[in-house]
Amino acid sequence: MKKTVRILFLLGCFLVPGALAAEGLSLVGWSNYAEHTPGNSYLADGTRAYRAGQFASAKSKFTAAARWADKLAQFNIGVMNYHGEGVRQDHARAWAWLSLSAERGYPEMVTMADLVYQELTDAQKARGRRLLEDELRPEFGDEVAVERTAIRMERERRRATGSRTGFVGNLVVIDRSGRNRGGDEFFRAEAWDFRQIVEMETRIFRALEGGTVSLRDFEVVREEVDAEDE
């Protein structure tokens, strides 16, 4: 009997206290690993809008984040297209976004893209591939978006620190949570190096795949039901 897959929203804030050790990661400080990325605030705003049922606003914010190589935002746009939330339901376009989000090999995203692809007709598969290659990858794919984001982050760091070397002396920064942080910690080089951030995120998603994990504000639900129950 044919099965179908229902996917729910993937939210952008998560905590993994168990499986990180297998990847050699420490809990200390990792949870804010993407705080300086230009897509991070757009992702947060999009998540709030989505939770409030403001789907058009959510899609706009996620699209802005997606341009800055944010894979969570790209995944979310795919889900919204899959369900027709704020957009006309379009499974081919949903797959194209999900596939783009999976280009780094994040296991859950790869799985979701594969499951949706299996639901498509041959015509939808062909259209989805065209959308991915002709429309999405040239603008949002890592080949262009990672470099774009890395340049933007380095420029912002230099502007904030006022020097090419990034010396901040005794500077105290109030972050988005309202917490006071030392400039040396807030402007540490690895926190503004987008390629290092991508490497960190990749290790986190690999940690999510194995072992026992605890998730917070991170939801991917697969539900298999008989087609006749649809």
N, C-alpha and C positions, 0 to 999 in steps of 0.2 A: 504494500500500500504506500503510495507516494507520501513523502514527508515534506513539510515546509519548515522554515526556520524564521522565528521572530527575533529580531534584535532590538534591544532597548538602548537607551542613551548611555554613552560613555562620558563620564564627567572628569574634569581635569585635575582634581586634587586627590591624591591617594597616599596611603601610608603602608609600608611593607616592613613590619618589624621582624619577620622571620627569615625570609629567603635571601636577604641581602648579603648575609655572611658568605654564602656560596659563591658570590661574585666578588668578594673582597671589599664590600662597601660598608661604610660606617653609617649609623643612623644620625650621627652628629652632623648637622648642617646640610645633609643631602636633600631634605624635603623642600628647600628653597632653591634647588639647583637651577631652575629656569626663571628666577625672579627678575632678572635684568633683560630677558629676551623681549623684543618689541611685541611679539605675539602674546605674551603672557597676560597682559592686562586686557587685551581684546578677548582672550579665551575666558577669563574670569567674568567679564561683562556679558559675554554671550551665554555663559552658563546661568548667570542670574536671570537674564531675559528669558531663557528657555524654561527655567523653573517657574517663572511667572506667566508662562503661556504666551509670551510676546515673541512669536516665532519669526516674524519678519526681521525684528531687531536682532534676534539671536543669529539668524543666518548672516546678516550683514557683519556682525562682530566676528563670527567664526571665519567668514571669508577674508576679513582683514588679517586675522591671526594666521590663516592658511597661507597667505602671501609671504609671511615671515617663517616659512618652513615648519609650522606647528602641526605635527601629525595628529594630535588630539583634535584640533579644530577641523582638520581635513576629514577625520573619521566622523565627527559629529555632523558635518554637512552631508556626508554619505547617508547617515542614519535618517536625517531629516528628509532627504530625497526618497529614501526607501519608504517612509511612512507618509509622505505628503504633508509634512508639517511646515507651513509657511511657504510652501512651493507646491507646484503640481507634482503628484506622485510620479516618479520616473525611476524605475529599477535599473535601467541601463546607466543612467547618470549616477545613481547611487553606487553601483558597482565601480564606476570609474573613480569616484572619490575614495571609496574604500580601498581600492587597489592602490591608489596614490599614497594613501596613508600607510600602506603596508610595504612601501618600497625599501624601508630599512630592515625589513624582516621581523618586525615586532610580532610575536606569535599570535596574540589575540586578533590583531588586525588582519594578519594573513588568513587566519581561520574564517573570520567574518567575510572577507572578500571572496574566498573560495566558496563558502556556503551560498552567498547571494548569486555568484556566477552560475552555480548549478541550477538555480531557479530560472535563469533567463532562457528565452527562446534563441534560436540561432541568429535571428535578425537583431534581437536585443544585444546579444554578445558582440556582433559586428559593430553595432552602433556604439556600444560601450567602449570598445577598443579605440574607435575613432575619436570619441570624446577624450579619452585618456591621452592619446598621443598628439592630437591636433589642438586641443583646447586647454587641458589641465596641466600636462607635464611642462609645456613651454613656459607657463607662467608660475606654477606652484611647485613644480618638481624640485627635488634636492639639487639637481645639477645647476640650477640657476638660483634657487631660493636660499640655499645655505650660504653661498658667497655673498648674496645681497644682504643677508642678515648679519653675517660676520663683519662686513664692512660697516654696517650701521652701528653695531654694538661697539666696535673699536672707536668709531668717531664719537659716540656718546660718552664713552669712558674718558677719552682725552678731553672732551669739552667740559666734563664735570670736574676732573682733577686739575685741569688747567695746565697740563704738561704732557709731553710725549712719553715721559717715563712713568707717569701716573703717581708721582709722589704726593701724598695727602697729609703728611705731618700729623697734627693732633686733631684733624677734622672729625666731627661727630655728625652722623647722618641719622635722620629720623626716617625709618622705612615706611612702607605702605601700611604696616600693621600698627604704626605709632611707636614702635620700639626704637630706642636709641642704640646706635651701633657705631663702633669705631670705623673711621675711614679706611684704615688698613684692611679691615675684614670685609667691609662692604664693597670696596673697590679692588679686592684681590683679583689678580690677573685671570685665574682660571674661571672665575664666576662671570667674566665678560668675554671669554673666548668661546664663541658659539660652537666651534668644532669639538672642543672638549665637552661642552654641554651635551651635544649629540651623542658622544661616546658614553657619557654618564647615563643619559636616558636609555640608550640601547642596553646597557648593563642592567638597569632597573627593570626594563620590560622582560629581559631574559630571566631575571630573578622572579618576576611575577609568574612565569610559566611553570616553575618547579617548586617543590617543597610546600610547606604550609604557610599560607599568607593570610594576613588580616587586612581587609580593605575598608577604606573610609572615603565616601563621596566618589567611589569608582565603581561603576555598575555596568557590567556587560551580562545580559541574561539571554541565554538561548533556550527556547522552548520548542520542542518537537511535538507536533500535533498531527493527527490524521487529516488528510486533505478534506475529507468529508465533513470535518468539524469546522472548517473555515466558514 
